[in-house]
Every structure is written in structure tokens, then in C-alpha cells.
């Protein structure tokens, strides 16, 4: 009965992040996903309007049932793109940069749409507001003023027609609606925090509200069987050895552990889910590509490496002559200072598969920080 459009197609230039602010992590998940989850909890059909540059990130973060479409050059074009996918008689339109929406707000909008064809969330103005006029400053009547918020709800047929008929720029959907229809708009006043994340300061305040988001830690362990017919690749470098490692990719056990540790810190699952060994496209894949993908995810969510500590477990060859080169390679791939990376090597004292030279393993612990 209800659909919800979540607008995420903006660039977020005022936030000064260098990436779309709605992908910024808050309490362990991207800002836009907080509102998506609320709508899904209400069993809404959810359409997320995205910037094409964010497509890979969005597809990975969003549940499969969520529909995705590209936005346009203006907010209006983005809304219209989302409306084309709506299949229910009622639709809510929401800014993805408002992560504090809760289920109670959505229920109130659903209830009001039984009486009105258009409804909006609103917040009473509590500060004194002046208007500058030619003859000086004039205090506006505060009891007649309120702030418009999203979600704003509509009968789908009417808002679709309004977007098709109207031209020009509108700052929200209610203003466009009223340019087309004269019927009364339902107002829902509330006392919740539902502000929009817009500026750099908004993001700093958001991080302060979040639980443990300044620093995150991840850990991973990986092991591969040895293979005398394969090259030994560690940390993105070929190491001279009698045996390499068996694997669907190039089997760089060190980079696999490092990449998965970062995924763990970001709360984005495991490496096998993203690069399954059942996918022929991953055959003999260079693990530097995997690390590049993970580093992009880290950067998109506003994090950077604080420090990495990794250990390679093997009997042969001796890694001491190669450790410095491996550290430099890993630091370069992680786009971090060499001083942030520590690589160690250890034997297994000739015990088990590693000690018998039938396998090589690696473990990695990474600390990432907002940057």
C-alpha cells in the first residue's frame, strides 16, 4: 500500500567530504541506510535514487528487495526518476541525509494519508525570526512559522501528475504539489530530532553521537595450501620459492587477510562473499585488485588506516630478506604511511600443515580511523 523514495543522488559538496555524505558511516552503517531500514520495517516498497558513481557501494549495502534508479541534475529530476518505479497508491519522499527518522513518524504519515492527499512532517520555530525589508528589520510571527522536513507523503497519482506538469525549481515536494493543487496539506508536528546532515559540522556532530565510530578494529586469518606449480605471491610481490600457493585467485594469503580485516572493521562482511571462488571472473585474480576495492570502500565511508599488524606463518622461504619490500608494497596499496604498517614472519615449529610446508597462513589486525 505504501512506497518510499529515498533520495541519495546528491554530491554533498557542502559537507567537504570528497564523497557522497549519505555513504558516511553512522553507528556502523551508511547514513542513508538508517531511513531505508525504517521503511522496510513498515513493509514499504523502497526505491533509492542514487548517483551513478555510488552504484557499487549502494548495491552492496542495500537489501536485494530495494529498487535502485539513477538521479538527475536536479532534485526534481531525481524524484521523478523514483516515482516512475512506484507501484503503490501512496508514496513517501525522503532525503537520504536525514538518518534520524523513526517508525512513529512514518506511522503518523500513513495515518494522515487516510485523510489528506498530501502530508508533511513539520517542526515549530522556536527562535525569533527577522525579515529584512527596505524600511528595516521586521519580526515575523513565530506561531505561523514552521520548518518543513521529510518524509513528505502523497497520493501517488497526484504527485506523479504534479511532477509531470510543473516546471522550475522547488526546494521540496510539498511546494511543487501546492503549485499544482489547492487542497489542504496535512501537517504533522513532532518533537523528534530529524535534522538533515548537510555541512562538515553536521558530520562532526554526527560522529560524536555515534557509538565508537571514530576508531574501528578488524581481524582476519587466511590459509592456503602450497603448490609446487604456482608462484609465491605475498603482499603483492613475487617471492622466490620452491612452492607457491593454491587458490582461485593468485592466492596472496597476506593481502587476503589484510583486505578481509578492513572489511571486518567496516562491518561489510567477508572476502568470500564479495569475491566467491565459484565466480570464473575471479580466476587468477590479482589480489592487489581486491585490496584496491576494499581501500575504496574505506575511503568512501570516511576512514583511513591507523595501523596494521600482520603475520605470515610459513617454514620456507625465510621472509626476513623480503620484509621491508613487502611492508612498502602493502603500505602503498593501503595508501598509508610506511610507519603505519608492520609485517612479521613466524614458523610453526615444524608442526601441522604449516610446519610440514603443506600450507602458508597469514593473520592481520587493522585499526581504522576517521580521516
N, C-alpha and C positions, 0 to 999 in steps of 0.2 A: 504493500500500500504506500510505502514511502521510499523515496530515493534521496540520496545526499551527494552533492557535488563538493569536493574538497579542492580548492584552488591552490596549486603549488607550482605554477608556471613562471613565477617572477624570478628576477635575478637577485633580489635582496641587496642591491648596491649600497643602500644606506647603512647596512649592518657592517660594511667594510670587511667582510669575511674572505672574499675572493671565491666564494662558492655559495650555492643557494642556501639561505638561512634555514629553510624548513628541513634540511637534511642534518642540521646541527643536533647533536645528541643531548637529550634532557632526560634525566633519570633512566638512562640505559637504552633509550630508543629515540629515533628521529622525532623532531618536533611535530611534523605532520601526522605521524602515526598515532599520536595520542588522541586526536579527534577522530581519525579513521576507526580506531578501536571502539570508541563510544558509539558511533553509528552502527557498526557491525553488531555490537551488543544489543542494539534496538532492532536488529534484523532488517536494517535498511539495505537497499541496493546502493552500493557505494561506487562512485565514479571519481577518480583522481585525475585532475588536469595537470600535466607535467610539462616541464621544459625538456626538449629532446636531449639536451646534454646530461640530464639526470636519469635517463631511461634505465640504464643498467642498475643503478643504485635502487631506483624505485621498484623495479621488477623483483629484485632480491628481497627487499624489505617488506613488500606488500603481500598479504594473503592472496591465494590464487583466485578467489571469487571476486576480488576487486577489479573493476574495469579501469583501463588507462587510456587517456587520449591526450593529444598534444594541445597546448595552449596557443594563443595568437599573440599579436603585437600589443594588444590592449586587454584590460580586464574583461571588457565586454565580449571580445572575441573568444576569450578563454571560457567564459560562462556559456556562451552559445555552443562551443565545441562540446562541453559537458552535457548540455541539455539535449543534444542530438542522441545521446545514449540512454536517456531516462526512459523507463518503461512503466513507471507507476504514476498514479493520478496526483500525488503530492510530492514536492521536491524541496529540500533544504539546501541552501547555498552557503558555503562556509569558507573562510580564509584558513588555509593550512598553517598559517603563522599564529593561530590562536590555539595553543595546546591545553588551555585550562577548561575547555568546555566539559560539562558533566552530563550525566544521564538525565538528571532532573530538568535541566534546561531543554533538552531535546523532547522530553515528555510534555513539557508545557507548550512547546511549539506544535507538537502533534495535536494536543487538545484544542488549541486555538484555531487550528486549520479546520476544525469541525464547524466553526462559526464564521471565520473570515477567509477570504481568498488570498490574503497576504498578511503575514505577521513578521514582527521583528523583535529581537532582544534589544533592550534599552537600559541605559544606566543614567540615573538622575544626576544632574550637575550640582555639585556642592560648593564650587568656588564662585567668587564674584567674577562675572564676565563683562568686559567693556567692549564697546564697538566704537571705533574711531570714525568720526564724521567730520564734515567741513567745519562745523562750529565747535568742535571739541570732542571729548570722550563722553560716551553715554553708557550707563549701566543697563544691561539687559535684564529682563525679568527672569530670574533664575528658575522660578517654578514652571516656566513654559519651555525650558531648555532641557535637552537630554542628549546623551551620546548614543549614536547608532552602533550596534555590534552585529556580529554574525554568530550563529546561523540566522538567516532570514528564510522564512518558509512561504511557499506559494502553491496555488493550484497549477499543475504543470502546464496545462494547455494555455493558460493566461500568460504566464511568464515567458513561455516559448514565443507566443504571438508578439508580446511586447518587445522581445529582443529582435525579432524579425522586422518589426515595423519601425522601431526607433533608431535614430542615428545620432551621433555625437558622443561625448564622453560623460559618463556618470560615475560618481565615486562609489556608489553601492547599488544593489539591485532594487531596493525599495524606491529610490529616486527615479530610476528608469521606469519602474512599474507605474508610479504616480504620473509620469509624463504621458502614460497611455490610458490609465483608468482613473476614475474619480471616486471609486468606492473606498470605504474606510479601511485603514490598516490597523490590525490588532497589535497592541503594544504590550510587551512582557517586560516589566521592570523587575530587576533582580539585584541581589547584593553580593553576588559571587565575584571573584577575580576572573575576568575573562579578557584581559587586555591582549593586544596584538604585539608580537615581537617584531620590532621594526629597526631599531638603532643598535649600535655597538653596545651602548649602555644597557639596553634591554637584555642583550645576550649575557652581559656580565652579571646582571641581577638574576637572570635565569639560572646561571651556573651556581650562584650562591644558594638558590632554592633547591637545586638538585642534590641528591644524596650520592656523595662520592664520585662526582663526575670530573673533578679536576685531574685525578690520577686513576688509572685502571691498570690491573695486572693480568697477564695471561701466561699460561704454561702449556707446553706440548711435548710429546715424546713420539719419535718415529723410528722404525727399524725396517731394514731391507736385507734380504738375503744377498750374499755375494754371488758373482757370476764371472767366471774367467773369460767370458766372451764380451764383456762390457767394459767401457771406460769407467774410471772412478771420478765422479764429479762431486766436489764438496765446496759449498759456499760460492757456487758459480764458477769454480776453477777446475780444470782438469788436473788431477794429481797422478803422477806416475806410480803405477801399482800393478801387481800381477792379476788382481781381481777388481772388477767394478761391482756395481750393484744392480740387482734385478728390479725391474719396475715398469709400469705402463708408460711413465714419463722418463726423464733422464735419471730418475731415482736419486736426486740430490737430497739425501736424508737430512742434511743440516738446514738447507733452505726450506724444506717441508716443515721441519719443526719450528723454525723461526716464523714462517708465514702463518701457521696454524695458531701459534701463541698470540700473534697480533689479532687474528680473528677472534680468539677467545677473549682477549681484552675488550674488544669492541662488542662482544655478545652476538657475533654473526655466525655462529655455528662452527662446523669443522671443514677441513680442506676436502675431504672425500665427497661431501655433498655438493660443493661448488665445482670440483674437478673430478668427477667419478671415473674410475678406471674402466667402466663399461662404455665410455664415450670414445669412439675412434678418433675424434678430433684431438684428444689428449695424448694420443700415441706419440712417444718420444718427445713430449713437450718439454721445452727448456724451462727449468724451474725459475729462472730469472723472470720469466713472464708472470708466473704465479706470484712472486714477491711484488712485482710491479703493480699487479691488480690489487693486492692487499694494501700496499702503501697508498694507492689512490683512494681506497676506502677509508683509510685512516685520515688522510688529508681532508677528504670530503666531510668528515664528521668533526673536524677541528682539532685533531690530535697529532702529536709527533712523538718520536722516540725519546724517552727519558734515559733509559739504559736497557741493554740487552746482555744477558749472560747465558752462554750456550756451551754445551759439552758434547764432543763427539767420542763415542765409545768404540774402539777398534784395537785389534792386536797389531795389524800391519796395514799400510806402511806407517812409519813413525811420522807424526804430523808436525813435530817441533820445527823443522826447517820451513814449513809452509804456513805456520800460524799467522804470521804478520801479513802475508799476502791474502790469506782468507779473511782476516779482520778488515783489511782495506776494501776487499770486494764486497763484503756484507754491509759495511758502513756506507759504501757508495750506493748499493741497491736500496738501502733503507733511507737514503738521503739525510744522513745524520753525521755528526762529528765522530771521528775515529775513537775519541775518548769515551763515547757512549756505548762502545761495543767491546765485549770480552768473549773470546773464544778459547776453550780449553780442550785438551785431549786426554783420554784416560783409557787404559786397558781394562779388560775384565779378568785379569789374572788367570788367563787360560781356562776360565770356567764358562760353561754353557756355550750357546751358539756363537756368541761374540768371541769368546776366548778360543774357540776352535776355528776361528776365521770363516765361519759359515754365515756371518751376518755383521752388519755395522749399524749402530744406532746413534741417535742424537736427541738431546733434550734442550729445550730453550725456555727461559723465563724472561718476559719482557714487561717493562713498566712504560706506559704511555701517559702523556700529559697534554692538557690543553695548551695550544700554542698558536 
